[in-house]
Amino acid sequence: MKLLVEDITKELNNILIVRGQTGIGAFMGTWMSREFEPEIGKAYYCELSLPEIRGEQMSIKRYQDMPTYTDIDINGMVTFKGICHAVEESSMVVSFSYDWIEAFEFSGVDLRMYDTVKFSLRKEEIGIYPYDVVKEEI
């Protein structure tokens, strides 16, 4: 995914919480890189680390290709909504946009390909691992 950094907050133990925008909405998580220091106004290509999503955390719409998005609520919970493109035992692959696909574990729910899934996580549960700075186009 591509993340444009809008705000950086240093919390206890020098943990950096980054807030910004993706192609589908607002986003927040814990900056995990020592190689890249986040800078306000810069965009980064990132991968995420997400915990296992339990069935009670997830709402599912069967085979409904609904708009994908991310959002942050007043308590700092990040809501994800995407389309499931692969299910294998306890793993799913969800696309959030054309350039953002995530794979993660789930449990306690009957999940199928092409289901629309929606779940929320605390910012501390979302690890952001940048791997490159977005280069400006000439």
Residue frames as a rotation matrix with the C-alpha (Angstrom) as fourth column:
MET 1
0.580 0.815 0.000 0.00
0.815 -0.580 0.000 0.00
0.000 0.000 -1.000 0.00
LYS 2
-0.406 -0.635 0.657 0.99
0.550 -0.744 -0.380 3.61
0.730 0.207 0.651 -0.38
LEU 3
0.424 0.476 -0.771 0.77
0.905 -0.245 0.347 5.77
-0.024 -0.845 -0.535 2.76
LEU 4
-0.056 -0.349 0.936 1.05
0.266 -0.908 -0.323 9.58
0.962 0.231 0.143 2.79
VAL 5
-0.317 -0.162 -0.934 2.17
0.935 0.109 -0.336 10.62
0.157 -0.981 0.117 6.29
GLU 6
0.209 0.493 0.844 0.17
0.275 -0.858 0.433 13.50
0.938 0.142 -0.315 7.80
ASP 7
0.539 -0.007 0.842 1.00
-0.739 -0.484 0.469 13.25
0.405 -0.875 -0.266 11.51
ILE 8
-0.044 -0.615 -0.787 3.57
0.216 0.764 -0.608 11.51
0.975 -0.197 0.099 13.74
THR 9
0.630 0.253 0.734 3.13
-0.650 -0.344 0.677 11.01
0.424 -0.904 -0.052 17.48
LYS 10
-0.436 -0.789 -0.433 5.85
-0.229 0.562 -0.795 9.65
0.870 -0.247 -0.426 19.77
GLU 11
0.690 0.706 0.159 4.36
-0.402 0.192 0.895 7.54
0.601 -0.682 0.417 22.56
LEU 12
0.629 -0.435 0.644 5.91
-0.628 0.204 0.751 5.71
-0.458 -0.877 -0.144 25.53
ASN 13
0.251 -0.664 0.705 9.09
0.225 0.748 0.624 3.74
-0.942 0.002 0.337 24.83
ASN 14
-0.494 -0.500 -0.711 9.72
-0.446 -0.557 0.701 5.85
-0.747 0.663 0.052 21.69
ILE 15
-0.385 0.476 0.791 6.92
0.742 0.670 -0.042 4.10
-0.550 0.570 -0.610 19.77
LEU 16
-0.881 0.062 -0.469 5.95
-0.294 -0.850 0.438 6.13
-0.372 0.524 0.767 16.72
ILE 17
-0.076 0.917 0.391 2.27
0.629 0.349 -0.695 6.27
-0.774 0.193 -0.604 15.76
VAL 18
-0.955 -0.258 -0.148 1.81
0.021 -0.556 0.831 7.45
-0.296 0.790 0.537 12.18
ARG 19
0.104 0.994 0.036 -1.44
0.390 -0.008 -0.921 8.85
-0.915 0.109 -0.389 10.82
GLY 20
-0.757 -0.389 -0.526 -1.99
-0.301 -0.506 0.808 9.46
-0.580 0.770 0.265 7.13
GLN 21
0.336 0.868 -0.366 -3.92
-0.724 -0.011 -0.690 8.72
-0.603 0.496 0.624 3.97
THR 22
-0.573 -0.349 0.742 -4.08
0.245 0.790 0.561 5.71
-0.782 0.503 -0.367 1.69
GLY 23
-0.977 0.205 -0.060 -5.74
-0.110 -0.242 0.964 5.56
0.183 0.948 0.259 -1.70
ILE 24
-0.275 0.931 -0.240 -8.98
0.378 0.335 0.863 4.53
0.884 0.147 -0.444 0.02
GLY 25
0.705 0.673 0.222 -9.01
0.130 -0.430 0.893 6.56
0.697 -0.601 -0.391 3.22
ALA 26
0.378 -0.498 0.781 -7.53
-0.840 -0.538 0.063 7.55
0.389 -0.680 -0.622 6.56
PHE 27
0.599 -0.279 -0.750 -5.06
0.260 0.954 -0.148 5.21
0.757 -0.106 0.644 8.22
MET 28
0.379 -0.507 0.774 -3.06
-0.875 -0.470 0.121 4.90
0.302 -0.723 -0.622 11.45
GLY 29
0.887 -0.115 -0.447 -0.62
0.203 0.967 0.154 2.39
0.415 -0.227 0.881 12.88
THR 30
0.738 -0.675 -0.005 2.69
-0.103 -0.120 0.987 1.76
-0.667 -0.728 -0.158 14.61
TRP 31
0.694 -0.583 -0.422 5.80
-0.634 -0.218 -0.742 2.61
0.341 0.783 -0.521 12.56
MET 32
0.927 -0.251 0.279 8.10
0.050 0.819 0.572 -0.41
-0.372 -0.516 0.772 12.76
SER 33
0.689 -0.666 0.286 11.06
0.524 0.184 -0.832 0.62
0.501 0.723 0.476 10.60
ARG 34
0.505 -0.662 -0.554 14.48
0.364 -0.419 0.832 1.67
-0.783 -0.622 0.030 11.83
GLU 35
-0.375 -0.651 0.660 15.67
0.856 0.030 0.517 2.11
-0.356 0.759 0.546 8.23
PHE 36
-0.396 0.350 0.849 13.10
0.497 -0.696 0.519 4.74
0.772 0.627 0.102 7.23
GLU 37
-0.774 0.226 -0.591 12.25
0.437 -0.485 -0.758 7.61
-0.458 -0.845 0.276 9.57
PRO 38
0.086 0.874 0.479 8.73
0.996 -0.068 -0.054 8.84
-0.015 0.482 -0.876 8.81
GLU 39
-0.904 -0.310 -0.293 8.42
0.298 -0.951 0.086 12.42
-0.305 -0.009 0.952 7.57
ILE 40
0.069 0.958 -0.278 5.24
0.339 -0.285 -0.897 14.46
-0.938 -0.032 -0.344 7.35
GLY 41
0.420 0.215 -0.882 4.31
-0.642 -0.616 -0.456 15.07
-0.641 0.758 -0.121 3.73
LYS 42
-0.608 -0.649 -0.458 6.24
-0.792 0.453 0.410 12.06
-0.058 0.612 -0.789 2.39
ALA 43
0.620 0.780 -0.088 4.61
-0.784 0.611 -0.109 8.96
-0.031 0.136 0.990 0.95
TYR 44
-0.528 -0.775 0.346 5.90
-0.782 0.603 0.157 5.44
-0.331 -0.188 -0.925 1.55
TYR 45
0.138 0.458 -0.878 5.20
-0.558 0.769 0.314 2.02
0.819 0.446 0.361 0.08
CYS 46
-0.431 -0.216 0.876 4.39
-0.900 0.167 -0.402 -0.17
-0.060 -0.962 -0.266 3.08
GLU 47
-0.315 0.397 -0.862 3.50
0.050 0.914 0.402 -3.67
0.948 0.084 -0.308 4.14
LEU 48
0.123 0.459 0.880 1.45
-0.877 -0.364 0.313 -4.33
0.464 -0.811 0.358 7.25
SER 49
-0.840 -0.178 -0.513 1.56
0.104 0.874 -0.474 -6.78
0.533 -0.451 -0.716 10.10
LEU 50
-0.105 0.895 0.434 -1.93
-0.818 -0.326 0.473 -7.51
0.565 -0.305 0.766 11.43
PRO 51
-0.694 -0.085 0.715 -3.01
-0.585 0.646 -0.491 -9.82
-0.420 -0.759 -0.498 14.25
GLU 52
-0.873 0.485 0.054 -5.34
0.464 0.789 0.402 -12.76
0.152 0.376 -0.914 13.74
ILE 53
-0.650 0.740 0.172 -8.86
-0.713 -0.672 0.198 -11.51
0.262 0.007 0.965 13.08
ARG 54
-0.904 0.376 0.202 -11.47
0.194 0.783 -0.591 -13.40
-0.380 -0.496 -0.781 15.12
GLY 55
-0.563 0.744 0.360 -14.97
0.728 0.240 0.643 -14.01
0.392 0.624 -0.676 13.84
GLU 56
0.301 0.741 -0.600 -16.59
0.930 -0.367 0.012 -11.72
-0.211 -0.562 -0.800 16.41
GLN 57
-0.259 -0.486 -0.835 -14.42
0.247 -0.869 0.429 -8.82
-0.934 -0.095 0.345 15.13
MET 58
-0.965 -0.252 -0.070 -15.52
-0.035 -0.139 0.990 -9.23
-0.259 0.958 0.125 11.53
SER 59
0.158 0.987 -0.019 -18.70
-0.247 0.021 -0.969 -8.52
-0.956 0.157 0.247 9.61
ILE 60
-0.832 -0.422 0.360 -19.17
0.148 0.458 0.877 -10.29
-0.535 0.783 -0.319 6.28
LYS 61
0.236 0.846 -0.478 -21.36
-0.649 -0.229 -0.725 -9.60
-0.723 0.482 0.495 3.27
ARG 62
-0.031 -0.208 0.978 -21.60
0.370 0.906 0.204 -12.55
-0.928 0.368 0.049 0.91
TYR 63
-0.347 -0.215 0.913 -20.46
0.901 0.195 0.388 -11.87
-0.261 0.957 0.126 -2.64
GLN 64
0.812 0.583 -0.023 -21.18
0.560 -0.790 -0.249 -8.14
-0.163 0.189 -0.968 -2.56
ASP 65
-0.191 -0.899 0.394 -18.61
0.951 -0.269 -0.153 -6.08
0.244 0.345 0.906 -4.39
MET 66
0.837 0.517 -0.177 -18.97
0.546 -0.771 0.328 -3.00
0.033 -0.372 -0.928 -2.23
PRO 67
0.580 -0.649 0.492 -16.62
-0.210 -0.703 -0.680 -0.01
0.787 0.291 -0.544 -2.13
THR 68
0.255 -0.601 -0.757 -13.48
0.871 0.483 -0.089 -0.63
0.420 -0.637 0.647 -0.08
TYR 69
0.504 -0.127 0.854 -12.24
-0.206 -0.978 -0.024 1.86
0.839 -0.164 -0.519 2.50
THR 70
-0.325 -0.482 -0.814 -10.28
0.838 0.253 -0.484 2.57
0.439 -0.839 0.322 5.64
ASP 71
0.327 0.427 0.843 -11.30
-0.075 -0.878 0.473 4.99
0.942 -0.218 -0.254 8.38
ILE 72
-0.747 -0.541 -0.387 -10.29
0.399 0.102 -0.911 6.05
0.533 -0.835 0.140 11.90
ASP 73
0.374 0.926 -0.044 -12.92
0.577 -0.195 0.793 6.52
0.726 -0.322 -0.608 14.60
ILE 74
0.599 -0.047 0.799 -12.81
-0.407 -0.878 0.253 8.91
0.690 -0.477 -0.545 17.53
ASN 75
0.858 -0.257 0.446 -11.13
-0.339 0.371 0.865 6.27
-0.387 -0.892 0.231 19.75
GLY 76
-0.029 -0.949 -0.314 -8.31
-0.925 -0.093 0.367 5.64
-0.378 0.301 -0.875 17.27
MET 77
0.004 0.098 0.995 -9.69
0.122 0.988 -0.098 2.35
-0.992 0.122 -0.008 15.97
VAL 78
-0.613 -0.246 -0.751 -8.86
-0.701 -0.268 0.661 1.74
-0.364 0.931 -0.008 12.30
THR 79
0.312 0.784 0.536 -11.65
-0.198 0.606 -0.770 0.16
-0.929 0.134 0.344 10.25
PHE 80
-0.805 -0.549 -0.225 -10.76
-0.397 0.217 0.892 -1.90
-0.441 0.807 -0.393 7.19
LYS 81
0.397 0.867 0.302 -13.19
-0.247 0.418 -0.874 -2.95
-0.884 0.272 0.380 4.47
GLY 82
-0.463 -0.634 -0.619 -12.03
-0.812 0.024 0.583 -5.10
-0.355 0.773 -0.526 1.57
ILE 83
0.625 0.626 -0.467 -12.81
-0.774 0.577 -0.262 -7.97
0.106 0.525 0.844 -0.77
CYS 84
0.148 -0.529 0.836 -11.60
-0.444 0.720 0.534 -11.48
-0.884 -0.450 -0.129 0.07
HIS 85
0.373 -0.066 -0.926 -9.80
-0.925 0.050 -0.376 -12.99
0.071 0.997 -0.043 -2.92
ALA 86
-0.141 -0.398 -0.907 -8.42
-0.258 0.899 -0.354 -16.18
0.956 0.184 -0.229 -1.42
VAL 87
0.439 0.252 0.863 -9.19
-0.899 0.120 0.422 -18.38
0.003 -0.960 0.279 1.56
GLU 88
0.087 -0.471 -0.878 -6.97
-0.216 0.851 -0.478 -21.24
0.972 0.232 -0.028 2.67
GLU 89
-0.186 -0.036 -0.982 -7.60
0.802 0.572 -0.173 -22.94
0.568 -0.820 -0.077 6.02
SER 90
0.445 0.359 -0.820 -7.15
0.832 -0.503 0.232 -20.05
-0.330 -0.786 -0.523 8.47
SER 91
-0.596 -0.667 -0.447 -5.58
0.384 -0.726 0.571 -17.52
-0.705 0.169 0.689 6.08
MET 92
0.573 0.748 0.337 -7.23
0.697 -0.228 -0.679 -14.97
-0.431 0.624 -0.652 3.85
VAL 93
-0.732 -0.663 0.158 -6.01
0.638 -0.586 0.500 -12.59
-0.239 0.467 0.852 1.19
VAL 94
0.399 0.874 -0.278 -7.98
0.746 -0.485 -0.455 -9.34
-0.533 -0.026 -0.846 1.03
SER 95
-0.526 -0.488 0.696 -7.67
0.785 -0.594 0.177 -6.58
0.326 0.640 0.696 -1.54
PHE 96
-0.019 0.444 -0.896 -8.36
0.657 -0.670 -0.346 -3.05
-0.754 -0.595 -0.279 -0.40
SER 97
0.585 0.156 -0.796 -7.38
-0.471 -0.734 -0.489 -1.33
-0.661 0.661 -0.356 -3.66
TYR 98
0.958 -0.177 -0.226 -5.58
-0.127 0.443 -0.888 -2.15
0.257 0.879 0.402 -6.90
ASP 99
0.106 -0.994 -0.019 -2.19
-0.247 -0.008 -0.969 -1.65
0.963 0.107 -0.247 -5.21
TRP 100
-0.467 -0.224 0.855 -3.01
-0.867 -0.074 -0.493 -2.91
0.174 -0.972 -0.160 -1.72
ILE 101
0.459 0.501 -0.734 -3.42
-0.301 0.865 0.402 -6.62
0.836 0.037 0.548 -0.95
GLU 102
-0.267 -0.503 0.822 -2.93
-0.952 0.006 -0.305 -8.10
0.149 -0.864 -0.480 2.53
ALA 103
0.065 0.228 -0.971 -2.72
-0.030 0.974 0.227 -11.68
0.997 0.014 0.071 3.76
PHE 104
-0.570 -0.260 0.780 -3.54
-0.762 -0.189 -0.620 -12.50
0.308 -0.947 -0.090 7.37
GLU 105
-0.907 0.165 -0.389 -4.95
0.272 0.932 -0.238 -15.12
0.323 -0.322 -0.890 9.71
PHE 106
-0.306 0.850 0.428 -8.58
-0.839 -0.454 0.301 -15.42
0.450 -0.266 0.852 10.79
SER 107
-0.954 0.064 -0.294 -10.61
0.174 0.914 -0.365 -17.74
0.246 -0.400 -0.883 13.02
GLY 108
-0.697 0.695 -0.178 -14.18
0.359 0.123 -0.925 -18.50
-0.621 -0.709 -0.335 14.07
VAL 109
0.066 0.740 -0.669 -15.98
-0.509 -0.552 -0.660 -17.53
-0.858 0.384 0.341 10.88
ASP 110
0.154 0.078 0.985 -17.05
0.700 0.695 -0.164 -19.14
-0.698 0.715 0.052 7.60
LEU 111
0.124 -0.230 -0.965 -15.26
-0.415 -0.895 0.160 -17.00
-0.901 0.381 -0.206 5.06
ARG 112
0.390 0.095 0.916 -15.47
0.683 0.637 -0.358 -17.46
-0.617 0.765 0.184 1.29
MET 113
-0.723 -0.627 0.289 -13.87
0.635 -0.440 0.635 -15.99
-0.271 0.643 0.717 -1.80
TYR 114
-0.619 0.369 0.693 -15.44
0.354 -0.657 0.666 -12.71
0.701 0.657 0.277 -2.93
ASP 115
0.393 0.662 -0.638 -16.96
0.905 -0.156 0.397 -11.98
0.164 -0.733 -0.660 0.47
THR 116
0.108 -0.307 0.946 -16.73
-0.067 -0.951 -0.301 -8.35
0.992 -0.031 -0.123 1.57
VAL 117
0.175 -0.134 -0.975 -15.11
0.911 0.399 0.109 -8.23
0.375 -0.907 0.191 5.02
LYS 118
0.266 -0.067 0.962 -15.05
-0.208 -0.978 -0.011 -5.40
0.941 -0.197 -0.274 7.52
PHE 119
0.499 -0.160 -0.852 -13.11
0.810 0.436 0.392 -5.29
0.308 -0.886 0.347 10.80
SER 120
0.728 -0.242 0.641 -11.51
-0.318 -0.948 0.003 -2.79
0.607 -0.206 -0.768 13.17
LEU 121
0.327 -0.716 -0.616 -8.16
0.830 0.529 -0.174 -2.84
0.451 -0.455 0.768 14.96
ARG 122
0.842 -0.181 -0.508 -6.39
0.230 -0.732 0.641 -0.63
-0.488 -0.656 -0.575 17.49
LYS 123
0.813 -0.562 -0.152 -3.53
-0.496 -0.533 -0.685 1.44
0.304 0.633 -0.712 16.08
GLU 124
0.066 -0.821 0.567 -1.11
-0.924 0.164 0.345 -0.47
-0.376 -0.547 -0.748 18.34
GLU 125
0.298 0.138 0.944 -2.12
-0.019 0.990 -0.139 -3.75
-0.954 0.023 0.298 16.64
ILE 126
0.958 0.093 0.273 -1.18
0.272 0.023 -0.962 -2.50
-0.095 0.995 -0.003 13.17
GLY 127
0.138 -0.979 -0.153 2.52
0.307 -0.104 0.946 -2.71
-0.941 -0.178 0.287 12.34
ILE 128
0.971 0.120 -0.205 3.62
-0.132 -0.442 -0.887 -0.51
-0.197 0.889 -0.414 9.42
TYR 129
0.158 -0.937 0.310 6.76
0.416 0.348 0.840 -1.71
-0.895 -0.003 0.445 7.60
PRO 130
0.775 0.083 -0.626 7.84
-0.450 -0.622 -0.640 0.77
-0.443 0.778 -0.445 4.90
TYR 131
0.359 -0.682 0.637 10.07
0.601 0.691 0.402 -0.62
-0.714 0.238 0.658 2.18
ASP 132
-0.483 -0.555 0.677 10.50
0.870 -0.387 0.304 2.38
0.094 0.736 0.670 -0.13
VAL 133
-0.384 0.329 -0.863 9.82
0.105 -0.913 -0.395 6.09
-0.917 -0.242 0.316 -0.44
VAL 134
0.510 0.609 0.607 7.41
0.729 0.069 -0.681 7.03
-0.456 0.790 -0.409 -3.22
LYS 135
-0.628 -0.779 -0.009 9.44
0.604 -0.494 0.626 8.82
-0.492 0.387 0.780 -5.87
GLU 136
0.094 0.625 -0.775 8.01
-0.187 -0.753 -0.631 11.96
-0.978 0.205 0.046 -7.44
GLU 137
0.301 0.086 0.950 7.05
0.840 0.447 -0.307 11.54
-0.451 0.890 0.062 -11.08
ILE 138
-0.591 -0.585 -0.556 8.82
0.188 -0.770 0.610 13.81
-0.784 0.256 0.565 -13.57
